[in-house]
């Protein structure tokens, strides 16, 4: 029960920090204002209005009783009452009280007036809406009725509006100030999140400058230190591999020259093939290690990129379908290289290939289906490991050293996406590439 309630509360609460902080600040102010308003409305405004209305009805009752007394002059009494009480009174003989009910059930003034009149008179009628500043009150008397025009100030307290104004304006002012401060406090967190996201995609974010509160600055400083350590590690790896490449190419070149002097051509050819394979392995490993190139992100038409990539193969068995043109922000050459890798594998092991581009919510979905021999499901994760080859299903080909899938996976992950392998609708292998945009 409590788990369901807690889950329900979590679903209705805001997810962003800015709105949660705003709720923490605004909710107590609003609750306090409502509480004060209810207390004021109940204990002061309603009770004051009730006393004023009761006094008014008592004065009218006193006037009618005096009007019944034959000792007083009727006209003089009416004029005196109007002058002293600021209430216009007039008697209409042979008149009938109106039948239409103009009482507003939601108005405290109407409810209080009805309650007090009911305790003093049997037949009455009043209208509080026709006139802006006056109440029209009619009370049955003999064969007609008395009509009284009463100022609304006699039954309601004008300070209520002033109180409502003074209690509302400061609340809006405080919430507005809180909005400005909260916006300034959450902006550094948003900037840190954006910088982390860009760095995770391999973009160059330059020097990050922490700002905001002490805790946020500390997180920013730690992020910047981590970024520099990672960049230093990547640069050291690239420099080390470049040095290894330079050192290994020299002896490999000497070996090739010495192989030319071997009289046994069969042995010479075998050794040349091994040297060529070593060179290719070295080149692919260097590409794998340095795939986070210095290429900067750009916004490009990924639909056009895939279409042009497919056309370059000049193969009628390769189909490409798309819904609409989609623009994507990323490293164009790396995405092209990734697509070439998967399409090359599909051409190598299959005949018919179908490439499709879809936009699902905030993700791009690229699927590549072929009718090849496929990959066993248990090997779906292993093929993305460096230098891993499936000898049983794909054959031990010397044209590959097992780095293509690793490089492609690293490219997609550097863009914040992921790759999944499935059974193709063409009974081969399906490659599903998901990219956020």
Secondary structure, DSSP 8 states (H G I E B T S, - for coil): -HHHHHHHHHHHS--SHHHHHHHHHHHHHHHHHHHHHHHHIIIIIIHHHHHHHHHHHHHHHHHHHHHH-TTS-HHHHHHHHHHHH-EEEEEETT----------TT-HHHHHHHHHHHHH-SSEEEESSSSSSEEEEEEEETTEEEEEEEEGGGTS-THHHHHHHHHHHHHHHHHHHHHHHHHHHHHHHHHHHHHHHHHHTT---------SSHHHHHHHHHHHHHHHHHHHHHHHHHHHHHHHHHHHHHHHHHHHHHHTT-S-HHHHHHHHHHHHHHHHHHHHHHHHHT-S-S---EEEEHHHHHHHHHHHH--TTEEEEESS--EEEE-HHHHHHHHHHHHHHHHHH-S-EEEEEEEETTEEEEEEEE-S----GGGTTGGGSTT---HHHH---TT--S-HHHHHHHHHHHTT-EEEEEE-TTSSEEEEEEEE-
